[in-house]
């Protein structure tokens, strides 16, 4: 131990002497600093993507202001967006090469990406880039017969065009109607032991694939009809389009509606069933039936909700979460427990004695909920 201490003291004396002479001595246990030029050799090379992009953007705006640009094919450029992920990955790889090679290679990759972008923009049309195809708006007919079907589970997922659902009249079809879609749609159906399962959903394909509206057709809302003679477990999933659901003639066993960000107009049928209505940022108008025994769960989200309550229908409204929105109970509902400006239970005068009625559970969220007579 004494020898090690003496060695350390001697090393410190040598370091102090070397420092006085302007040099630096090695000290046991201390890593000798690397020269600055060696440290820089191991640093990443700067990327040329940013500078070249800014130059190209400046040239574009300059030519645009001077009206010197031809018609550009932006559809071709955006449809080939995965190519630029490849270029970005190549740029990361070549920056690992020691200087100055890494900088030069980054410039080459950046210029290649710019060249591809210019080629796509200047291509005369989609046909000039024959390995790329834009999605086209299309219309389709869907139908499935109700033969030998005693009950059905129907799952419909709308796209951004939204749609309407009605009860079919004088038809032997379980489902029948027209849809608007982009690349393709899925329509599956099977029957086993009298129980049918039907699923309909549209597919946009690649999540950034463009839609070609060059023919001026922006698509139309779906128009679907369902059989009023078959008990239904119905699930409707909206998107950003509006939904107009007139279900008052259907035989529902269960209903689930996710309105998403689109507006929702829903007319419910009489019967004994449970309905789950989930809103988001869109407004909702729900028209209740005049009779029946219903359990209705409503999540208002940030949109406004209007409940139309017929005079013949008694109701109990349970506010589980008042959120930051407001509740307007109308003239018929009276507070029976809880707080008027928070969580509470409201009832119409005849609810306790009525064999029918609707029990509504509300999660108000940040939007308002209003009950009106219908």
C-alpha positions as CSV (number, residue, x, y, z in Angstrom):
1,X,0.0,0.0,0.0
2,X,2.8,2.4,0.9
3,X,4.5,1.7,-2.5
4,X,1.3,2.6,-4.3
5,X,0.9,5.9,-2.4
6,X,4.5,6.8,-3.2
7,X,3.9,6.0,-6.9
8,X,0.9,8.3,-7.0
9,X,2.7,11.1,-5.2
10,X,5.6,10.8,-7.7
11,X,3.2,10.9,-10.6
12,X,1.5,14.0,-9.3
13,X,4.9,15.7,-9.0
14,X,5.7,14.8,-12.6
15,X,2.3,16.1,-13.7
16,X,2.9,19.4,-11.9
17,X,6.4,19.7,-13.4
18,X,5.1,19.0,-16.9
19,X,2.3,21.6,-16.5
20,X,4.8,24.2,-15.4
21,X,6.7,23.6,-18.7
22,X,3.5,23.7,-20.8
23,X,3.2,20.0,-21.3
24,X,1.0,17.3,-19.8
25,X,2.2,14.1,-18.1
26,X,0.4,10.9,-17.9
27,X,-1.2,10.1,-14.6
28,X,-2.0,6.5,-13.7
29,X,-5.8,5.8,-13.8
30,X,-6.5,8.9,-15.9
31,X,-7.3,8.6,-19.6
32,X,-5.2,10.8,-21.8
33,X,-7.3,13.3,-23.7
34,X,-7.6,12.8,-27.5
35,X,-6.5,15.5,-29.8
36,X,-9.3,17.8,-31.1
37,X,-8.8,16.6,-34.7
38,X,-9.3,12.9,-33.6
39,X,-12.5,13.8,-31.6
40,X,-14.0,15.5,-34.7
41,X,-13.3,12.4,-36.8
42,X,-15.8,10.4,-34.7
43,X,-18.5,13.0,-34.8
44,X,-21.5,12.6,-37.2
45,X,-21.2,14.5,-40.5
46,X,-23.7,17.3,-40.9
47,X,-26.7,16.4,-43.1
48,X,-27.2,18.1,-46.4
49,X,-30.9,17.3,-46.5
50,X,-31.9,20.5,-44.7
51,X,-29.9,23.0,-46.7
52,X,-30.8,21.5,-50.1
53,X,-34.5,21.3,-49.1
54,X,-34.5,25.0,-48.1
55,X,-32.7,26.0,-51.4
56,X,-35.3,24.0,-53.4
57,X,-38.2,25.5,-51.5
58,X,-36.8,29.0,-52.1
59,X,-36.4,28.3,-55.8
60,X,-40.0,26.9,-56.0
61,X,-41.5,30.0,-54.4
62,X,-39.3,32.3,-56.5
63,X,-40.4,30.7,-59.8
64,X,-44.0,30.6,-58.6
65,X,-43.9,34.4,-57.9
66,X,-42.5,34.9,-61.3
67,X,-45.2,32.7,-63.0
68,X,-42.5,30.5,-64.5
69,X,-43.7,27.2,-63.2
70,X,-45.6,24.7,-65.3
71,X,-48.5,22.6,-64.0
72,X,-47.1,20.3,-61.4
73,X,-48.3,16.7,-60.7
74,X,-48.6,16.9,-56.9
75,X,-50.6,13.6,-56.9
76,X,-47.7,11.7,-58.3
77,X,-45.3,13.2,-55.7
78,X,-47.5,12.5,-52.6
79,X,-48.4,9.0,-53.7
80,X,-44.7,8.0,-53.8
81,X,-44.0,9.4,-50.2
82,X,-42.4,6.0,-49.0
83,X,-39.5,6.7,-51.4
84,X,-38.5,9.7,-49.3
85,X,-38.4,7.5,-46.1
86,X,-35.8,5.4,-48.0
87,X,-33.8,8.5,-48.9
88,X,-33.9,9.7,-45.3
89,X,-32.6,6.3,-44.1
90,X,-29.8,6.3,-46.7
91,X,-28.8,9.8,-45.6
92,X,-28.5,8.6,-42.0
93,X,-26.2,5.7,-43.1
94,X,-23.9,7.7,-45.3
95,X,-23.4,10.3,-42.5
96,X,-21.5,7.6,-40.6
97,X,-18.7,7.7,-43.2
98,X,-15.6,9.7,-42.0
99,X,-15.2,13.2,-43.4
100,X,-15.2,14.5,-46.0
101,X,-16.8,11.4,-47.7
102,X,-19.9,11.5,-45.4
103,X,-20.7,15.1,-46.3
104,X,-20.3,14.4,-50.0
105,X,-22.4,11.3,-49.9
106,X,-25.2,13.1,-47.9
107,X,-25.2,15.7,-50.7
108,X,-25.5,13.0,-53.3
109,X,-28.5,11.3,-51.6
110,X,-30.2,14.7,-51.0
111,X,-29.8,15.7,-54.7
112,X,-31.1,12.3,-55.7
113,X,-34.2,12.8,-53.6
114,X,-34.6,16.2,-55.1
115,X,-34.3,14.8,-58.6
116,X,-36.9,12.2,-58.0
117,X,-39.3,14.8,-56.6
118,X,-38.8,17.1,-59.6
119,X,-39.3,14.2,-62.0
120,X,-42.6,13.3,-60.3
121,X,-43.8,16.9,-60.2
122,X,-43.0,17.4,-63.9
123,X,-44.6,14.1,-65.1
124,X,-47.5,14.9,-67.4
125,X,-50.0,12.7,-65.5
126,X,-50.5,9.6,-63.5
127,X,-50.1,7.5,-66.6
128,X,-46.5,8.7,-67.0
129,X,-45.6,7.0,-63.7
130,X,-47.0,3.6,-64.6
131,X,-45.9,2.0,-61.3
132,X,-48.2,4.3,-59.3
133,X,-51.9,4.5,-59.3
134,X,-54.2,6.9,-57.4
135,X,-57.3,5.6,-55.6
136,X,-60.5,6.3,-57.6
137,X,-63.9,7.0,-56.1
138,X,-66.2,4.1,-56.9
139,X,-69.7,3.0,-56.1
140,X,-70.8,-0.5,-55.2
141,X,-74.0,-2.4,-54.5
142,X,-74.3,-4.7,-51.5
143,X,-77.1,-7.1,-50.7
144,X,-77.7,-10.4,-48.8
145,X,-81.0,-12.3,-48.6
146,X,-82.8,-12.9,-45.4
147,X,-83.8,-16.5,-46.4
148,X,-83.7,-18.8,-43.4
149,X,-82.3,-16.1,-41.1
150,X,-83.9,-16.0,-37.7
151,X,-81.5,-13.4,-36.1
152,X,-78.5,-11.4,-37.3
153,X,-75.4,-9.7,-36.1
154,X,-74.7,-6.8,-38.4
155,X,-71.5,-4.7,-38.2
156,X,-71.2,-1.7,-40.5
157,X,-68.2,0.7,-40.5
158,X,-68.7,3.8,-42.6
159,X,-66.0,5.8,-44.3
160,X,-65.7,9.6,-44.5
161,X,-68.7,9.9,-46.7
162,X,-71.1,8.9,-43.9
163,X,-74.5,7.5,-44.8
164,X,-78.1,6.7,-44.0
165,X,-79.7,3.5,-42.7
166,X,-83.4,2.7,-43.0
167,X,-85.8,-0.2,-42.8
168,X,-86.3,-2.0,-46.1
169,X,-89.9,-2.1,-47.4
170,X,-91.3,-5.1,-49.3
171,X,-87.9,-6.8,-49.6
172,X,-86.6,-10.2,-48.8
173,X,-83.1,-8.9,-48.3
174,X,-81.4,-8.8,-44.9
175,X,-79.2,-5.8,-46.1
176,X,-79.4,-3.9,-49.4
177,X,-78.0,-0.6,-50.6
178,X,-75.2,1.4,-52.3
179,X,-71.9,2.5,-50.9
180,X,-69.1,4.9,-52.1
181,X,-65.5,3.7,-51.5
182,X,-61.9,4.2,-52.7
183,X,-59.7,1.2,-53.3
184,X,-61.9,-1.6,-52.1
185,X,-64.4,-2.6,-49.5
186,X,-65.0,-5.7,-47.4
187,X,-68.5,-7.4,-47.3
188,X,-68.7,-10.7,-45.6
189,X,-71.7,-12.7,-44.6
190,X,-72.5,-16.2,-43.4
191,X,-75.5,-18.1,-41.9
192,X,-75.2,-20.9,-39.4
193,X,-78.2,-22.4,-37.6
194,X,-80.4,-19.5,-38.5
195,X,-77.9,-16.9,-37.1
196,X,-76.4,-14.6,-39.7
197,X,-73.2,-12.6,-39.4
198,X,-72.8,-9.6,-41.8
199,X,-69.8,-7.2,-41.8
200,X,-69.4,-4.3,-44.1
201,X,-66.5,-1.8,-44.1
202,X,-64.7,0.3,-46.6
203,X,-60.9,0.3,-47.0
204,X,-58.8,3.3,-47.9
205,X,-55.8,1.1,-48.7
206,X,-52.5,2.8,-47.8
207,X,-53.1,5.4,-45.1
208,X,-51.6,8.2,-47.2
209,X,-52.8,7.0,-50.6
210,X,-54.4,9.9,-52.4
211,X,-57.9,9.9,-53.8
212,X,-58.3,11.0,-57.4
213,X,-61.1,13.5,-57.7
214,X,-60.2,14.5,-61.2
215,X,-63.6,13.4,-62.5
216,X,-65.4,15.8,-60.2
217,X,-67.1,13.1,-58.2
218,X,-66.4,13.5,-54.5
219,X,-68.6,10.6,-53.6
220,X,-72.0,10.3,-51.9
221,X,-73.2,9.1,-48.5
222,X,-74.0,5.4,-48.2
223,X,-77.6,4.4,-48.5
224,X,-78.4,1.2,-46.7
225,X,-81.5,-0.7,-45.8
226,X,-82.0,-3.5,-43.2
227,X,-84.8,-6.0,-42.8
228,X,-87.5,-5.0,-40.3
229,X,-88.4,-8.7,-39.9
230,X,-85.2,-10.0,-38.4
231,X,-84.0,-9.4,-34.8
232,X,-80.8,-7.4,-35.1
233,X,-77.7,-7.0,-33.0
234,X,-76.5,-3.9,-34.8
235,X,-73.1,-2.1,-34.6
236,X,-72.6,1.1,-36.6
237,X,-69.2,2.8,-36.6
238,X,-69.0,6.2,-38.1
239,X,-66.1,8.3,-39.3
240,X,-65.9,12.0,-40.1
241,X,-69.1,11.9,-42.2
242,X,-72.6,12.5,-41.0
243,X,-74.9,9.6,-40.0
244,X,-78.7,9.7,-40.5
245,X,-80.0,6.6,-38.8
246,X,-83.8,6.1,-39.0
247,X,-84.1,2.8,-37.1
248,X,-87.7,3.2,-35.8
249,X,-89.1,0.3,-37.8
250,X,-86.3,-2.2,-37.0
251,X,-86.4,-5.1,-34.5
252,X,-83.4,-4.3,-32.3
253,X,-81.9,-6.7,-29.7
254,X,-78.9,-4.5,-29.1
255,X,-77.5,-1.3,-30.7
256,X,-74.0,0.2,-30.6
257,X,-73.2,3.4,-32.4
258,X,-69.9,5.2,-32.5
259,X,-70.5,8.5,-34.1
260,X,-66.8,9.5,-34.1
261,X,-66.4,13.1,-35.3
262,X,-69.4,13.2,-37.6
263,X,-72.9,14.5,-36.8
264,X,-75.5,11.9,-35.8
265,X,-79.2,11.9,-36.2
266,X,-80.7,8.8,-34.6
267,X,-84.4,7.7,-34.4
268,X,-84.8,4.7,-32.1
269,X,-87.5,2.0,-32.3
270,X,-89.8,0.6,-29.6
271,X,-88.9,-2.7,-27.9
272,X,-86.8,-4.1,-25.1
273,X,-83.1,-3.6,-25.8
274,X,-79.9,-1.7,-24.8
275,X,-78.4,1.0,-26.9
276,X,-74.8,2.4,-26.4
277,X,-74.2,5.7,-28.2
278,X,-70.7,7.1,-28.2
279,X,-70.1,10.6,-29.5
280,X,-67.0,12.6,-30.0
281,X,-66.8,16.1,-31.5
282,X,-70.0,15.9,-33.6
283,X,-73.5,16.9,-32.5
284,X,-76.0,14.2,-31.8
285,X,-79.8,14.3,-32.0
286,X,-81.5,11.2,-30.5
287,X,-85.3,10.7,-30.9
288,X,-86.7,8.2,-28.4
289,X,-89.7,5.9,-29.1
290,X,-93.1,6.5,-27.5
291,X,-93.1,3.1,-25.8
292,X,-90.8,0.2,-24.9
293,X,-88.3,-0.6,-22.2
294,X,-84.9,0.8,-23.1
295,X,-81.5,1.1,-21.4
296,X,-79.6,3.9,-23.1
297,X,-75.9,4.8,-22.4
298,X,-74.8,8.1,-23.9
299,X,-71.3,9.5,-24.0
300,X,-71.5,13.0,-25.4
301,X,-67.9,13.7,-25.8
302,X,-67.3,17.4,-26.7
303,X,-70.3,17.7,-29.0
304,X,-73.8,18.8,-28.1
305,X,-76.5,16.2,-27.4
306,X,-80.3,16.7,-27.9
307,X,-82.7,14.0,-26.6
308,X,-86.2,14.1,-27.9
309,X,-88.6,12.6,-25.4
310,X,-92.2,11.7,-26.5
311,X,-95.0,12.8,-24.1
312,X,-96.1,9.1,-23.7
313,X,-92.6,7.9,-22.7
314,X,-91.4,8.1,-19.1
315,X,-87.7,8.4,-18.4
316,X,-85.0,8.3,-15.7
317,X,-81.8,10.2,-16.5
318,X,-78.7,9.3,-14.5
319,X,-75.8,11.7,-14.8
320,X,-72.7,9.7,-14.0
321,X,-70.2,12.3,-15.1
322,X,-71.3,15.9,-15.5
323,X,-67.9,16.9,-17.0
324,X,-67.6,20.5,-17.9
325,X,-70.7,20.6,-20.0
326,X,-74.2,21.6,-19.0
327,X,-77.5,19.6,-18.6
328,X,-80.9,21.1,-19.5
329,X,-83.6,18.7,-18.2
330,X,-86.6,20.4,-19.8
331,X,-90.0,20.7,-18.3
332,X,-90.9,17.1,-17.5
333,X,-87.8,15.9,-15.6
334,X,-87.4,16.6,-11.9
335,X,-84.3,16.0,-9.7
336,X,-84.9,13.1,-7.3
337,X,-81.3,12.7,-6.0
338,X,-77.9,14.3,-6.3
339,X,-77.0,17.8,-7.4
340,X,-78.8,19.8,-10.1
341,X,-75.5,21.1,-11.4
342,X,-73.5,17.9,-11.1
343,X,-74.0,14.1,-10.8
344,X,-77.7,13.3,-10.1
345,X,-80.8,11.4,-11.0
346,X,-83.8,12.9,-12.8
347,X,-87.2,11.3,-13.4
348,X,-90.5,12.1,-15.1
349,X,-93.5,12.0,-12.7
350,X,-94.9,8.7,-13.9
351,X,-91.6,6.7,-14.3
352,X,-91.9,4.6,-11.0
353,X,-95.4,3.4,-11.9
354,X,-94.9,2.8,-15.6
355,X,-94.1,-0.7,-16.8
356,X,-92.3,0.9,-19.8
357,X,-89.8,3.6,-19.9
358,X,-86.2,4.5,-20.7
359,X,-83.3,4.6,-18.4
360,X,-80.6,7.0,-19.7
361,X,-77.1,7.1,-18.3
362,X,-75.2,10.2,-19.3
363,X,-71.5,11.0,-19.5
364,X,-71.8,14.6,-20.6
365,X,-68.1,15.5,-21.3
366,X,-67.5,19.0,-22.4
367,X,-70.6,19.4,-24.5
368,X,-74.2,20.3,-23.5
369,X,-77.1,17.8,-23.1
370,X,-80.6,19.1,-23.7
371,X,-83.9,17.2,-23.2
372,X,-86.8,18.3,-25.3
373,X,-90.4,17.1,-25.8
374,X,-91.3,15.5,-29.1
